[in-house]
Each structure stands twice: as C-alpha cells, then as structure tokens.
C-alpha cells in the first residue's frame, strides 16, 4: 500500500540514513518530508518512497538489521504517562524515544517528565505491575521450555510475541504492545504458577503455617494404575 511504502522510507530506511549521515532521526525525517513535498501526488510519493527506501536498506542490510533490532525494547517501555496527560498534567512530549536511543534511559525519563520527578513517584504502582508482568512472563517462558512442558500453543504464543515486538522497527512505540499484552499475561500466569509450585514456595508456606500453629496434612500419593485384564472381572 502507499502507506506501507511511505512508512518503509520515513521510518525504517530513515533509521539507517540518520545513522549514516550522523544526524538525529527527527532531522532525517524532516529531510524526507521535504523530498515528499516536492513530489505532489500521493501515488508519486508512494512510488518514490518504495524505491528510495529499499535502495537505502539494500545499501547496508547488516547495519540496518542491527539498528532495527535495537528498537525492539522500545515497544516494552511503559505508557503510564498517558493517564496523567488525560488529567492535564504536562509531561511527555516529542523526542523522548530519540533521547532514550541516543543518550540512555535515565536521560529519556528526565526528558519525559521535564524534571518533575514527583510524577514518576505517582506512576510507580503502574510501573511495578508492568515490571512484575514482564518478570513473571520471562520466568514462565523459560521454565516451560527447560522442563519441556511447552505445547504447540505455547510456541505459537512465543512466536507471535517475537513477531509483534520485532516488526515495527523505527516506528516502535508502547502502543504497538497492545496486541501482545494478552500473550504476556498468559505467560505471566505460567510464571506465577511456577513460582507458587516451586520447592522454596512450598517450604515457605509450611514455615508460615508452623509459625501460626497450623498443621498441614501430608497428601498421600495416588496408587499406581492397574492394567485392565479379564482376570480383574
């Protein structure tokens, strides 16, 4: 589509061109917009974008793949600040992702909150829930793979998760995480079950019960199943 062609050049190829020219992503994107402005019709823009975008990526596909892969964590950034902006709190603004990619996460957070760190404290509960979801999802995925408990459904979830994280590239933004949040929740459920059924968790529960004077009746193992034969009738 024309939109896909424009995005290919304006986002994906732009990432490589900005790196090659030693300028910021936003500045390179402004140059591309100026090129589009000289073309006129949407059809001409789409045809030019498709050709120029692919030429740029083919010029250095290895470097492009590396830059593209570095954008994947951007999808996992929290978007809790949108809630505060709904109530008129002045935070966020353009250029935050570029600051994170060029100067690091701490500089990006400072830019996002305009130095108003008290709003970060307000958002800590939401950030903690998201971080816990990621942690449990990682634990659940690794545990099921190591224990060889993963089913075809689990593998499909993991492949879908990787696909939606990798595809956006330079356009990566927390909003692209929306399709994979249910998947992360399922994997986090696996992780929660793994943590609760671990030996350490069982020992902790027994210790807490013993400290309160409770007695936990041991569960007897089920007898082995007997094969059905004509003699058993």
TORDREN-969779 format. One record per residue: residue number from 1; residue in three letters; x, y, z of N, C-alpha, C in turn. Coordinates in Angstrom, 3 decimals. Example, Ala and Ser with C-alpha at 12.3 -4.5 7.8 and 13.67 -1.06 7.14 Angstrom:
- 1,ALA,13.190,-5.690,7.800,12.300,-4.500,7.800,13.200,-3.300,7.800
- 2,SER,12.850,-2.250,7.080,13.670,-1.060,7.140,12.900,0.030,7.870
//
This chain:
- 1,UNK,0.842,-1.189,0.000,0.000,0.000,0.000,0.882,1.247,0.000
- 2,UNK,0.283,2.378,-0.326,1.045,3.630,-0.328,1.504,3.988,1.077
- 3,UNK,0.666,3.689,2.065,1.041,3.974,3.455,2.236,3.125,3.859
- 4,UNK,2.218,1.842,3.470,3.338,0.963,3.788,4.625,1.422,3.131
- 5,UNK,4.533,1.887,1.888,5.723,2.365,1.185,6.296,3.604,1.858
- 6,UNK,5.425,4.518,2.230,5.883,5.743,2.896,6.514,5.416,4.242
- 7,UNK,5.892,4.521,5.004,6.455,4.143,6.305,7.801,3.445,6.164
- 8,UNK,7.949,2.648,5.099,9.212,1.968,4.855,10.360,2.972,4.749
- 9,UNK,10.120,4.051,4.026,11.165,5.054,3.821,11.253,6.012,5.008
- 10,UNK,10.087,6.457,5.492,10.059,7.525,6.506,10.453,7.035,7.892
- 11,UNK,10.338,5.736,8.143,10.701,5.190,9.445,11.886,4.232,9.348
- 12,UNK,11.710,3.145,8.617,12.745,2.102,8.607,14.024,2.553,7.916
- 13,UNK,13.898,2.996,6.653,15.095,3.470,5.958,15.643,4.738,6.612
- 14,UNK,14.768,5.544,7.144,15.191,6.779,7.823,16.132,6.473,8.974
- 15,UNK,15.895,5.381,9.667,16.750,4.987,10.784,18.185,4.758,10.308
- 16,UNK,18.336,4.092,9.178,19.662,3.821,8.625,20.296,5.086,8.054
- 17,UNK,19.507,5.908,7.372,20.036,7.131,6.777,20.507,8.117,7.848
- 18,UNK,19.755,8.195,8.958,20.161,9.084,10.049,21.477,8.625,10.654
- 19,UNK,21.627,7.314,10.792,22.878,6.771,11.327,24.036,7.030,10.358
- 20,UNK,23.803,6.878,9.080,24.848,7.094,8.074,25.254,8.571,8.008
- 21,UNK,24.282,9.477,8.111,24.569,10.909,7.993,25.003,11.541,9.311
- 22,UNK,24.940,10.766,10.412,25.365,11.291,11.702,24.457,12.362,12.255
- 23,UNK,23.153,12.265,11.977,22.190,13.245,12.479,21.093,12.507,13.227
- 24,UNK,20.226,13.249,13.885,19.135,12.660,14.632,18.047,12.117,13.721
- 25,UNK,17.273,11.196,14.256,16.194,10.578,13.479,15.184,11.625,13.035
- 26,UNK,14.811,12.546,13.933,13.815,13.571,13.605,14.318,14.484,12.485
- 27,UNK,15.612,14.821,12.509,16.157,15.687,11.462,16.152,14.985,10.107
- 28,UNK,16.532,13.710,10.101,16.499,12.955,8.849,15.074,12.810,8.338
- 29,UNK,14.132,12.648,9.238,12.734,12.530,8.834,12.231,13.840,8.226
- 30,UNK,12.725,14.966,8.748,12.352,16.269,8.162,12.862,16.393,6.736
- 31,UNK,14.050,15.875,6.471,14.598,15.890,5.116,13.745,15.042,4.173
- 32,UNK,13.289,13.907,4.666,12.443,13.039,3.844,11.101,13.711,3.557
- 33,UNK,10.540,14.380,4.565,9.277,15.095,4.357,9.440,16.194,3.315
- 34,UNK,10.603,16.835,3.301,10.866,17.861,2.286,10.928,17.248,0.892
- 35,UNK,11.481,16.054,0.779,11.503,15.357,-0.508,10.080,15.031,-0.964
- 36,UNK,9.248,14.580,-0.024,7.869,14.263,-0.363,7.109,15.501,-0.838
- 37,UNK,7.397,16.642,-0.214,6.670,17.869,-0.548,6.902,18.300,-1.989
- 38,UNK,8.003,17.896,-2.586,8.321,18.285,-3.961,7.678,17.367,-4.999
- 39,UNK,7.080,16.257,-4.547,6.556,15.273,-5.487,5.093,15.489,-5.839
- 40,UNK,4.322,16.016,-4.919,2.936,16.343,-5.229,1.957,15.249,-4.899
- 41,UNK,1.643,14.362,-5.863,0.580,13.379,-5.674,1.005,12.254,-4.739
- 42,UNK,-0.007,11.618,-4.132,0.251,10.516,-3.223,0.846,9.318,-3.956
- 43,UNK,0.426,9.106,-5.187,0.966,7.996,-5.963,2.451,8.195,-6.232
- 44,UNK,2.835,9.414,-6.599,4.250,9.695,-6.854,5.074,9.539,-5.580
- 45,UNK,4.515,9.975,-4.458,5.211,9.843,-3.175,5.425,8.375,-2.827
- 46,UNK,4.378,7.556,-3.011,4.470,6.138,-2.677,5.500,5.431,-3.549
- 47,UNK,5.485,5.717,-4.852,6.442,5.073,-5.755,7.875,5.474,-5.421
- 48,UNK,8.074,6.756,-5.124,9.415,7.234,-4.774,9.865,6.633,-3.442
- 49,UNK,8.961,6.580,-2.457,9.308,6.059,-1.136,9.678,4.587,-1.197
- 50,UNK,8.924,3.806,-1.976,9.216,2.375,-2.088,10.590,2.140,-2.702
- 51,UNK,10.914,2.880,-3.750,12.202,2.700,-4.418,13.360,3.197,-3.555
- 52,UNK,13.224,4.424,-3.016,14.309,5.007,-2.218,14.503,4.237,-0.920
- 53,UNK,13.415,3.765,-0.322,13.519,3.020,0.933,14.262,1.717,0.770
- 54,UNK,13.916,0.953,-0.265,14.578,-0.331,-0.492,16.036,-0.144,-0.901
- 55,UNK,16.322,0.892,-1.675,17.708,1.157,-2.056,18.558,1.468,-0.830
- 56,UNK,18.001,2.243,0.096,18.749,2.592,1.304,19.023,1.353,2.154
- 57,UNK,18.027,0.502,2.325,18.191,-0.693,3.151,19.147,-1.686,2.493
- 58,UNK,19.054,-1.854,1.170,19.958,-2.772,0.462,21.399,-2.286,0.497
- 59,UNK,21.607,-0.990,0.683,22.970,-0.466,0.685,23.787,-0.983,1.864
- 60,UNK,23.119,-1.295,2.977,23.826,-1.829,4.147,22.843,-2.639,4.991
- 61,UNK,22.459,-3.814,4.530,21.417,-4.587,5.237,21.851,-5.060,6.622
- 62,UNK,23.143,-5.327,6.813,23.606,-5.796,8.121,23.460,-4.692,9.162
- 63,UNK,23.909,-3.493,8.809,23.781,-2.356,9.733,22.310,-2.045,10.008
- 64,UNK,21.503,-2.143,8.958,20.075,-1.898,9.141,19.458,-2.903,10.098
- 65,UNK,19.805,-4.194,9.948,19.256,-5.227,10.829,19.640,-4.969,12.281
- 66,UNK,20.873,-4.523,12.511,21.320,-4.227,13.867,20.558,-3.040,14.451
- 67,UNK,20.414,-1.970,13.684,19.677,-0.797,14.166,18.209,-1.141,14.396
- 68,UNK,17.639,-1.949,13.515,16.249,-2.366,13.658,16.057,-3.182,14.934
- 69,UNK,16.990,-4.105,15.210,16.878,-4.943,16.407,16.976,-4.115,17.681
- 70,UNK,17.756,-3.040,17.659,17.907,-2.197,18.845,16.630,-1.460,19.206
- 71,UNK,15.695,-1.353,18.264,14.450,-0.636,18.553,13.420,-1.520,19.245
- 72,UNK,13.644,-2.841,19.287,12.652,-3.761,19.850,12.279,-3.408,21.293
- 73,UNK,13.254,-3.127,22.199,12.866,-2.806,23.583,11.974,-1.581,23.715
- 74,UNK,11.934,-0.732,22.688,11.079,0.460,22.757,9.619,0.080,22.924
- 75,UNK,9.216,-1.049,22.334,7.829,-1.499,22.472,7.480,-1.853,23.913
- 76,UNK,8.484,-2.174,24.716,8.237,-2.618,26.081,8.249,-1.475,27.089
- 77,UNK,8.520,-0.260,26.634,8.522,0.878,27.550,7.106,1.116,28.086
- 78,UNK,6.973,1.600,29.318,5.635,1.868,29.872,4.985,3.069,29.205
- 79,UNK,3.670,3.069,29.150,2.904,4.181,28.593,1.965,4.756,29.642
- 80,UNK,2.367,4.639,30.910,1.502,5.096,32.009,1.303,6.602,32.009
- 81,UNK,2.224,7.343,31.379,2.094,8.798,31.366,0.877,9.296,30.625
- 82,UNK,0.322,8.473,29.737,-0.883,8.871,29.010,-2.032,9.146,29.969
- 83,UNK,-2.090,8.404,31.072,-3.154,8.611,32.052,-3.048,9.988,32.688
- 84,UNK,-1.821,10.408,33.027,-1.646,11.721,33.632,-1.985,12.833,32.643
- 85,UNK,-1.606,12.663,31.383,-1.914,13.694,30.386,-3.421,13.843,30.188
- 86,UNK,-4.162,12.748,30.419,-5.615,12.823,30.325,-6.178,13.828,31.324
- 87,UNK,-5.517,13.951,32.473,-5.962,14.881,33.510,-5.223,16.212,33.448
- 88,UNK,-4.558,16.482,32.319,-3.959,17.791,32.106,-2.561,17.974,32.652
- 89,UNK,-1.906,16.904,33.096,-0.535,17.018,33.595,0.414,17.127,32.406
- 90,UNK,1.277,18.135,32.432,2.174,18.408,31.311,3.444,17.569,31.428
- 91,UNK,3.403,16.382,30.843,4.590,15.534,30.750,4.603,14.908,29.366
- 92,UNK,5.665,14.233,29.047,5.757,13.593,27.750,6.340,14.537,26.721
- 93,UNK,5.691,14.621,25.584,6.213,15.464,24.515,7.016,14.664,23.512
- 94,UNK,7.344,15.312,22.419,8.050,14.629,21.335,9.537,14.522,21.633
- 95,UNK,10.166,13.543,21.011,11.606,13.394,21.109,12.094,12.496,22.219
- 96,UNK,11.186,11.951,23.040,11.617,11.126,24.169,12.294,9.838,23.689
- 97,UNK,11.708,9.188,22.690,12.295,7.944,22.200,13.678,8.178,21.607
- 98,UNK,13.843,9.312,20.920,15.148,9.620,20.357,16.186,9.855,21.447
- 99,UNK,15.761,10.520,22.527,16.684,10.752,23.648,17.097,9.421,24.275
- 100,UNK,16.133,8.513,24.439,16.446,7.197,25.015,17.431,6.442,24.125
- 101,UNK,17.219,6.485,22.827,18.064,5.730,21.910,19.468,6.317,21.794
- 102,UNK,19.606,7.618,22.009,20.909,8.247,21.829,21.636,8.511,23.142
- 103,UNK,20.892,8.839,24.211,21.539,9.244,25.465,21.235,8.329,26.634
- 104,UNK,20.383,7.328,26.446,20.120,6.379,27.511,18.769,6.565,28.172
- 105,UNK,18.394,5.558,28.987,17.074,5.534,29.611,16.906,6.649,30.635
- 106,UNK,17.930,6.898,31.462,17.823,7.932,32.505,17.569,9.298,31.889
- 107,UNK,18.306,9.620,30.824,18.101,10.906,30.155,16.719,10.977,29.528
- 108,UNK,16.246,9.846,28.989,14.918,9.820,28.400,13.824,10.035,29.431
- 109,UNK,13.966,9.434,30.605,12.979,9.623,31.678,12.960,11.075,32.133
- 110,UNK,14.136,11.676,32.282,14.218,13.080,32.685,13.556,13.981,31.646
- 111,UNK,13.783,13.689,30.387,13.159,14.463,29.312,11.644,14.291,29.330
- 112,UNK,11.189,13.084,29.581,9.754,12.791,29.554,9.010,13.543,30.655
- 113,UNK,9.606,13.579,31.848,8.937,14.219,32.983,9.326,15.680,33.156
- 114,UNK,10.151,16.222,32.269,10.587,17.617,32.350,11.186,17.936,33.715
- 115,UNK,11.872,16.942,34.299,12.483,17.160,35.609,11.502,17.096,36.763
- 116,UNK,10.210,16.848,36.503,9.204,16.769,37.575,9.127,15.327,38.074
- 117,UNK,10.078,14.946,38.920,10.226,13.559,39.316,9.095,13.086,40.228
- 118,UNK,8.340,14.004,40.816,7.253,13.563,41.702,6.171,12.821,40.914
- 119,UNK,6.032,13.134,39.616,5.060,12.400,38.819,5.510,10.964,38.575
- 120,UNK,6.803,10.763,38.548,7.312,9.395,38.430,6.916,8.574,39.650
- 121,UNK,6.964,9.191,40.824,6.563,8.510,42.058,5.080,8.129,41.992
- 122,UNK,4.260,9.017,41.433,2.828,8.739,41.314,2.584,7.515,40.422
- 123,UNK,3.420,7.344,39.405,3.229,6.261,38.454,3.905,4.961,38.868
- 124,UNK,4.618,4.973,39.985,5.362,3.778,40.390,4.493,2.526,40.528
- 125,UNK,3.268,2.606,41.092,2.454,1.370,41.163,2.196,0.742,39.795
- 126,UNK,1.849,1.576,38.801,1.600,1.043,37.457,2.874,0.476,36.850
- 127,UNK,3.993,1.136,37.091,5.270,0.645,36.571,5.652,-0.671,37.240
- 128,UNK,5.352,-0.791,38.533,5.681,-2.021,39.254,4.875,-3.203,38.726
- 129,UNK,3.593,-2.978,38.438,2.749,-4.051,37.896,3.270,-4.498,36.535
- 130,UNK,3.646,-3.536,35.687,4.160,-3.885,34.360,5.483,-4.646,34.465
- 131,UNK,6.371,-4.176,35.348,7.654,-4.855,35.524,7.451,-6.276,36.054
- 132,UNK,6.506,-6.449,36.979,6.223,-7.784,37.506,5.661,-8.695,36.419
- 133,UNK,4.830,-8.137,35.543,4.291,-8.924,34.434,5.409,-9.419,33.526
- 134,UNK,6.341,-8.532,33.208,7.475,-8.930,32.367,8.312,-10.009,33.047
- 135,UNK,8.564,-9.832,34.333,9.393,-10.789,35.063,8.745,-12.166,35.097
- 136,UNK,7.463,-12.203,35.445,6.765,-13.491,35.513,6.633,-14.134,34.133
- 137,UNK,6.431,-13.315,33.107,6.344,-13.859,31.751,7.664,-14.500,31.343
- 138,UNK,8.770,-13.868,31.699,10.087,-14.435,31.385,10.308,-15.735,32.145
- 139,UNK,9.935,-15.750,33.437,10.087,-16.961,34.246,9.235,-18.094,33.687
- 140,UNK,7.981,-17.794,33.354,7.091,-18.823,32.834,7.562,-19.391,31.512
- 141,UNK,8.047,-18.525,30.624,8.517,-18.990,29.317,9.741,-19.890,29.465
- 142,UNK,10.723,-19.420,30.235,11.956,-20.189,30.415,11.674,-21.516,31.109
- 143,UNK,10.815,-21.483,32.140,10.523,-22.700,32.900,9.865,-23.761,32.025
- 144,UNK,8.902,-23.367,31.206,8.200,-24.346,30.381,9.115,-24.903,29.284
- 145,UNK,10.015,-24.066,28.783,10.940,-24.551,27.766,11.977,-25.501,28.361
- 146,UNK,12.496,-25.147,29.552,13.512,-26.001,30.175,12.922,-27.329,30.648
- 147,UNK,11.689,-27.286,31.141,11.039,-28.506,31.611,10.357,-29.288,30.491
- 148,UNK,10.471,-28.782,29.271,9.866,-29.415,28.096,8.363,-29.584,28.278
- 149,UNK,7.732,-28.583,28.886,6.286,-28.601,29.063,5.568,-27.762,28.004
- 150,UNK,6.343,-27.085,27.168,5.750,-26.189,26.182,4.960,-26.993,25.142
- 151,UNK,3.754,-26.551,24.894,2.905,-27.162,23.882,2.990,-26.353,22.591
- 152,UNK,2.316,-26.839,21.561,2.277,-26.102,20.295,1.636,-24.727,20.495
- 153,UNK,0.650,-24.651,21.394,0.009,-23.379,21.706,1.008,-22.400,22.324
- 154,UNK,1.840,-22.889,23.248,2.841,-22.028,23.874,3.849,-21.521,22.849
- 155,UNK,4.286,-22.390,21.975,5.245,-21.984,20.949,4.635,-20.942,20.013
- 156,UNK,3.353,-21.097,19.712,2.668,-20.114,18.884,2.612,-18.761,19.587
- 157,UNK,2.354,-18.772,20.895,2.343,-17.528,21.658,3.705,-16.839,21.610
- 158,UNK,4.764,-17.615,21.798,6.111,-17.048,21.829,6.486,-16.479,20.464
- 159,UNK,6.160,-17.201,19.393,6.467,-16.712,18.049,5.678,-15.440,17.728
- 160,UNK,4.409,-15.402,18.129,3.595,-14.206,17.907,4.151,-13.023,18.691
- 161,UNK,4.573,-13.291,19.919,5.167,-12.245,20.756,6.414,-11.663,20.083
- 162,UNK,7.304,-12.531,19.626,8.509,-12.059,18.965,8.223,-11.297,17.691
- 163,UNK,7.226,-11.748,16.938,6.875,-11.083,15.675,6.409,-9.646,15.919
- 164,UNK,5.480,-9.471,16.852,4.934,-8.132,17.090,5.940,-7.202,17.759
- 165,UNK,6.920,-7.760,18.444,7.962,-6.921,19.024,8.967,-6.468,17.973
- 166,UNK,9.238,-7.309,16.990,10.307,-7.036,16.036,9.847,-6.240,14.823
- 167,UNK,8.601,-6.385,14.415,8.164,-5.812,13.142,8.167,-4.276,13.108
- 168,UNK,7.672,-3.551,14.126,7.553,-2.095,13.984,8.861,-1.379,13.671
- 169,UNK,9.981,-1.824,14.228,11.260,-1.194,13.915,11.354,0.226,14.418
- 170,UNK,11.747,1.152,13.527,11.962,2.541,13.931,10.689,3.206,14.408
- 171,UNK,9.538,2.685,13.992,8.261,3.252,14.435,7.817,2.696,15.777
- 172,UNK,8.660,1.863,16.406,8.287,1.192,17.655,7.855,2.192,18.720
- 173,UNK,6.785,1.871,19.388,6.197,2.728,20.414,5.408,1.817,21.344
- 174,UNK,5.253,2.195,22.622,4.484,1.334,23.533,3.089,0.976,23.048
- 175,UNK,2.500,1.790,22.174,1.152,1.453,21.681,1.149,0.172,20.856
- 176,UNK,2.300,-0.188,20.278,2.371,-1.416,19.492,2.377,-2.658,20.390
- 177,UNK,2.433,-2.466,21.708,2.403,-3.589,22.625,0.977,-4.097,22.856
- 178,UNK,-0.013,-3.343,22.432,-1.409,-3.711,22.696,-1.762,-5.123,22.237
- 179,UNK,-1.362,-5.563,21.035,-1.751,-6.925,20.617,-1.106,-8.038,21.437
- 180,UNK,0.018,-7.751,22.110,0.729,-8.832,22.795,0.531,-8.821,24.301
- 181,UNK,-0.215,-7.858,24.835,-0.434,-7.847,26.284,-1.195,-9.082,26.770
- 182,UNK,-2.209,-9.586,26.039,-2.835,-10.844,26.470,-1.844,-12.003,26.484
- 183,UNK,-0.921,-12.034,25.508,0.082,-13.095,25.475,1.010,-12.987,26.675
- 184,UNK,1.444,-11.777,26.986,2.304,-11.573,28.149,1.585,-11.977,29.434
- 185,UNK,0.273,-11.716,29.491,-0.493,-12.087,30.686,-0.554,-13.607,30.845
- 186,UNK,-0.739,-14.339,29.732,-0.773,-15.807,29.797,0.579,-16.353,30.252
- 187,UNK,1.662,-15.836,29.654,2.998,-16.283,30.043,3.304,-15.915,31.492
- 188,UNK,2.810,-14.749,31.931,2.993,-14.357,33.331,2.243,-15.302,34.264
- 189,UNK,1.079,-15.806,33.804,0.354,-16.802,34.594,1.156,-18.083,34.756
- 190,UNK,1.837,-18.494,33.681,2.734,-19.647,33.785,3.826,-19.377,34.820
- 191,UNK,4.378,-18.159,34.761,5.441,-17.813,35.707,4.953,-17.788,37.138
- 192,UNK,3.742,-17.268,37.346,3.169,-17.227,38.694,2.960,-18.643,39.232
- 193,UNK,2.456,-19.526,38.382,2.259,-20.920,38.796,3.595,-21.587,39.113
- 194,UNK,4.616,-21.303,38.308,5.942,-21.882,38.545,6.503,-21.432,39.886
- 195,UNK,6.360,-20.139,40.184,6.873,-19.620,41.460,6.120,-20.205,42.644
- 196,UNK,4.789,-20.331,42.517,3.987,-20.836,43.632,4.197,-22.324,43.870
- 197,UNK,4.532,-23.078,42.826,4.701,-24.519,42.973,6.154,-24.929,43.178
- 198,UNK,7.040,-23.957,43.302,8.443,-24.282,43.497,8.685,-24.817,44.900
- 199,UNK,9.810,-25.497,45.089,10.139,-26.077,46.396,10.297,-25.000,47.452
- 200,UNK,10.878,-23.866,47.064,11.074,-22.774,48.020,9.732,-22.226,48.495
- 201,UNK,8.771,-22.113,47.545,7.458,-21.600,47.921,6.743,-22.569,48.853
- 202,UNK,6.849,-23.872,48.579,6.222,-24.868,49.448,6.832,-24.837,50.854
- 203,UNK,8.157,-24.705,50.915,8.830,-24.627,52.213,8.393,-23.390,52.976
- 204,UNK,8.245,-22.264,52.259,7.816,-21.028,52.906,6.402,-21.170,53.456
- 205,UNK,5.509,-21.791,52.690,4.140,-21.970,53.169,4.106,-22.847,54.414
- 206,UNK,4.904,-23.905,54.450,4.932,-24.771,55.633,5.496,-24.024,56.833
- 207,UNK,6.509,-23.194,56.603,7.103,-22.427,57.695,6.104,-21.442,58.268
- 208,UNK,5.345,-20.769,57.382,4.344,-19.819,57.855,3.236,-20.538,58.615
- 209,UNK,2.832,-21.719,58.118,1.787,-22.479,58.806,2.272,-22.955,60.173
- 210,UNK,3.529,-23.400,60.242,4.077,-23.865,61.513,4.184,-22.724,62.513
- 211,UNK,4.529,-21.537,62.053,4.656,-20.395,62.962,3.309,-19.978,63.529
- 212,UNK,2.213,-20.303,62.820,0.875,-19.967,63.297,0.215,-21.145,64.011
- 213,UNK,0.948,-22.230,64.203,0.412,-23.383,64.916,-0.530,-24.222,64.099
- 214,UNK,-0.444,-24.117,62.769,-1.314,-24.902,61.904,-0.625,-26.214,61.524
- 215,UNK,-1.439,-27.207,61.204,-0.871,-28.492,60.791,-1.379,-28.799,59.394
- 216,UNK,-0.452,-29.006,58.493,-0.811,-29.305,57.115,-0.726,-30.809,56.916
- 217,UNK,-1.846,-31.430,56.637,-1.882,-32.864,56.442,-1.153,-33.230,55.157
- 218,UNK,-0.190,-34.138,55.259,0.521,-34.534,54.035,-0.407,-35.243,53.066
- 219,UNK,-0.195,-34.989,51.810,-1.024,-35.595,50.774,-0.427,-36.937,50.385
- 220,UNK,-1.227,-38.002,50.487,-0.752,-39.324,50.120,-0.742,-39.464,48.603
- 221,UNK,0.301,-40.057,48.069,0.335,-40.255,46.616,-0.728,-41.247,46.184
- 222,UNK,-1.233,-41.075,45.003,-2.252,-41.971,44.463,-1.632,-43.322,44.144
- 223,UNK,-2.387,-44.401,44.338,-1.848,-45.732,43.994,-1.631,-45.844,42.496
- 224,UNK,-0.671,-46.648,42.094,-0.430,-46.801,40.661,-1.618,-47.447,39.965
- 225,UNK,-1.814,-47.015,38.718,-2.927,-47.565,37.948,-2.645,-49.015,37.553
- 226,UNK,-3.684,-49.840,37.678,-3.560,-51.247,37.304,-4.099,-51.454,35.884
- 227,UNK,-3.421,-52.287,35.170,-3.875,-52.576,33.821,-5.177,-53.372,33.861
- 228,UNK,-6.099,-53.100,32.978,-7.376,-53.808,32.938,-7.206,-55.120,32.175
- 229,UNK,-7.503,-56.219,32.861,-7.441,-57.543,32.230,-8.717,-58.312,32.493
- 230,UNK,-8.846,-59.425,31.837,-10.037,-60.262,32.039,-10.041,-60.880,33.430
- 231,UNK,-8.872,-61.022,34.072,-8.818,-61.615,35.408,-9.380,-60.701,36.456
- 232,UNK,-9.450,-59.404,36.158,-9.938,-58.453,37.166,-11.460,-58.437,37.218
- 233,UNK,-12.137,-59.125,36.330,-13.605,-59.149,36.351,-14.106,-60.058,37.455
//
